[in-house]
Amino acid sequence: MTTTRSPQELRRSIYLSIIRRSVAESSLTSRSGPIGLAEVAHTLKAHFALPCARDGLDVRQLLLTVAVEWDLSRDALEQQSDECLAALVACFRPNGVHC
């Protein structure tokens, strides 16, 4: 028996996969357990340190969006809003507007 997932659930699952992969790629050690703000911040710092043609205002806007959307009372990545996950995925887009 299969279960049908809504488009929102599928999108959220894809977002979480992209973010988890980015965190895993930026980490020198393999880690297990929940991903929190500290891991995401470390990954964003490493990602934006890469030489890439990007608009500084776009980077600033993305980081501010993540900062505003991140719910500090629920630090686990899986507990964050869809808007927060979408902003994080936009940060990790390769060769896109938000490189």
Secondary structure, 3 states (H helix, E strand, C coil): CCCCCCHHHHHHHHHHHHHHHHHHHHCCCCCCCCCCHHHHHHHHHHHHHCCCCCCHHHHHHHHHHHHHHCCCCCCCHHHCCHHHHHHHHHHHCCCCCCC
